[in-house]
């Protein structure tokens, strides 16, 4: 299994992902929030590029069937129902609803994969479920990390490392480039105290400054949500084949 990794979504050209198996990761917080929403009964998540597009999409839905979710620079968008905090996407709030979501980094990363054959949504919360799915699929994989403001984010790199470590532990032979080697090595070195390791990183400190430490804890709760969301035809739903 050959592994390719993009450390940030802005370095990805859509044509490079055509007909490939892709895993999108935005640990803090978009993919974690999407995973949480679907686990809590959300019907589907539709990632959109911008605020205006989300509002335009919403006109296609009856008032009580959808919610607008997302953020800009960690803050909830004016007029939206929800921010990008996984803690807001409770079963009581999202069950049966469609979520129209736009975020600074994560939804852009997902949208870039529209020509891929298989697109999975991952974070620390569903590492084993995604790794098992990839193991059974047996194909080469491209990891697309959302990053933050065009730069790579260490939490995304560590999540890739967790997935690759899981594949190795299952006995899957994987071929890594230098970045892949770094992902695995860093995860295996710091896996017992990831939160402490991330404390000096830019995105972590930004969330702490916004008093979002509970979001951090939720995003780093490894294997707490064992589901496999898949993006297809512009929509993210739980992959029935994973259950």
Secondary structure as the mmCIF struct_conf table of DSSP 4:
data_model
#
loop_
_struct_conf.conf_type_id
_struct_conf.id
_struct_conf.beg_label_comp_id
_struct_conf.beg_label_asym_id
_struct_conf.beg_label_seq_id
_struct_conf.end_label_comp_id
_struct_conf.end_label_asym_id
_struct_conf.end_label_seq_id
STRN STRN1 UNK A 2 UNK A 2
STRN STRN2 UNK A 3 UNK A 6
BEND BEND1 UNK A 7 UNK A 8
HELX_RH_3T_P HELX_RH_3T_P1 UNK A 9 UNK A 11
HELX_RH_3T_P HELX_RH_3T_P2 UNK A 14 UNK A 17
TURN_TY1_P TURN_TY1_P1 UNK A 18 UNK A 19
STRN STRN3 UNK A 21 UNK A 25
TURN_TY1_P TURN_TY1_P2 UNK A 27 UNK A 29
HELX_RH_AL_P HELX_RH_AL_P1 UNK A 30 UNK A 39
TURN_TY1_P TURN_TY1_P3 UNK A 40 UNK A 41
BEND BEND2 UNK A 43 UNK A 43
STRN STRN4 UNK A 44 UNK A 47
BEND BEND3 UNK A 49 UNK A 50
HELX_RH_AL_P HELX_RH_AL_P2 UNK A 51 UNK A 58
TURN_TY1_P TURN_TY1_P4 UNK A 59 UNK A 60
BEND BEND4 UNK A 61 UNK A 61
HELX_RH_3T_P HELX_RH_3T_P3 UNK A 63 UNK A 65
STRN STRN5 UNK A 66 UNK A 72
TURN_TY1_P TURN_TY1_P5 UNK A 73 UNK A 74
STRN STRN6 UNK A 75 UNK A 76
HELX_LH_PP_P HELX_LH_PP_P1 UNK A 77 UNK A 77
TURN_TY1_P TURN_TY1_P6 UNK A 78 UNK A 79
BEND BEND5 UNK A 81 UNK A 81
STRN STRN7 UNK A 82 UNK A 82
BEND BEND6 UNK A 84 UNK A 84
HELX_RH_3T_P HELX_RH_3T_P4 UNK A 86 UNK A 88
HELX_RH_AL_P HELX_RH_AL_P3 UNK A 91 UNK A 94
TURN_TY1_P TURN_TY1_P7 UNK A 95 UNK A 96
STRN STRN8 UNK A 98 UNK A 102
BEND BEND7 UNK A 104 UNK A 105
HELX_RH_AL_P HELX_RH_AL_P4 UNK A 106 UNK A 111
TURN_TY1_P TURN_TY1_P8 UNK A 112 UNK A 115
BEND BEND8 UNK A 117 UNK A 117
STRN STRN9 UNK A 118 UNK A 122
HELX_RH_3T_P HELX_RH_3T_P5 UNK A 124 UNK A 126
HELX_RH_AL_P HELX_RH_AL_P5 UNK A 127 UNK A 137
STRN STRN10 UNK A 141 UNK A 145
STRN STRN11 UNK A 148 UNK A 148
TURN_TY1_P TURN_TY1_P9 UNK A 149 UNK A 150
STRN STRN12 UNK A 151 UNK A 151
HELX_RH_AL_P HELX_RH_AL_P6 UNK A 154 UNK A 169
TURN_TY1_P TURN_TY1_P10 UNK A 170 UNK A 171
STRN STRN13 UNK A 175 UNK A 175
HELX_RH_AL_P HELX_RH_AL_P7 UNK A 178 UNK A 190
HELX_RH_3T_P HELX_RH_3T_P6 UNK A 191 UNK A 193
HELX_RH_AL_P HELX_RH_AL_P8 UNK A 194 UNK A 198
TURN_TY1_P TURN_TY1_P11 UNK A 199 UNK A 200
BEND BEND9 UNK A 201 UNK A 201
HELX_RH_AL_P HELX_RH_AL_P9 UNK A 202 UNK A 209
TURN_TY1_P TURN_TY1_P12 UNK A 210 UNK A 211
HELX_RH_AL_P HELX_RH_AL_P10 UNK A 213 UNK A 219
TURN_TY1_P TURN_TY1_P13 UNK A 220 UNK A 220
TURN_TY1_P TURN_TY1_P14 UNK A 222 UNK A 223
BEND BEND10 UNK A 224 UNK A 225
STRN STRN14 UNK A 229 UNK A 232
TURN_TY1_P TURN_TY1_P15 UNK A 233 UNK A 234
STRN STRN15 UNK A 235 UNK A 238
HELX_RH_3T_P HELX_RH_3T_P7 UNK A 240 UNK A 242
#
